[in-house]
Amino acid sequence: MSSFARRHDQDESVPLPTTRAGLIRFLAALTGDLRADHYLVARLGTERGNDEIRIIAASWTFDTVEALGPETLQRISNAPSTAYVGAAPRVWHPRALDALKPEQADHLAEAGHREVVSVRLRIGSRHYLVLFSAVRPAQLATESLQPALMSLSYALSTVGGEIDDETADYPISERERECLGWVAEGKTTMDIATILGVSSNTINSYLAHVIQKLSARNRAMAVALAIRSGII
């Protein structure tokens, strides 16, 4: 039994996040409890329009998020394999999911998302798609999924409004934004240093500050968050 499941069984208090950074730490702990390797949480719009989908938090790499895109995430959220809270979890494999194009399924599998659980959460008027994935088959602790999702529901209820109200007005300097934009273009630290006429150490410092400000784990995650939030 996972630590989240034990805490719920014993009616222990689970600390709830109040910020995006706290939510990311919460999801990282939840992912470990489920023996998963990756997580993604997306806010679904009230309409069916693809533009309504917004990534709230994810440990996926930027290229994997882009490989699927909002249209495919919408299809996954409506697929029979995606359960609602209270329903039995359904583990699926990318190459067996009709919602994915063959090239998307191959990308997911090659990126380490070989076993996936997808769930839709409804919290007030908000709808979320939650994905947990693992590298190896039969790795996910599906028996702990329901208590974990209850914990996540509480967490999203405490930060959902704050995240929805956020705008692109992050405390990021123009030079930091510029560096992140070049990372999104596939440029290396040395490339960016040459373009901007500064040292590699300076570029690394700019990017380290951006990663910290966005509460990201790495550059790829910072780029994904920045694009979804309209920063770049």
Secondary structure, 3 states (H helix, E strand, C coil): CCHHHHHHHCCCCCCCCCCHHHHHHHHHHHHHHCCCCEEEEEEECCCCCHHHCEEEEECCCHHHHHHHHHHHHHHHHHCCCCEECCCCCCEECHHHCCCCCHHHHHHHHHCCCCEEEEEEEEECCEEEEEEEEECCCCCCCHHHHHHHHHHHHHHHHHHHHHHHHCCCCCCCCHHHHHHHHHHHCCCCHHHHHHHHCCCHHHHHHHHHHHHHHCCCCCHHHHHHHHHHCCCC
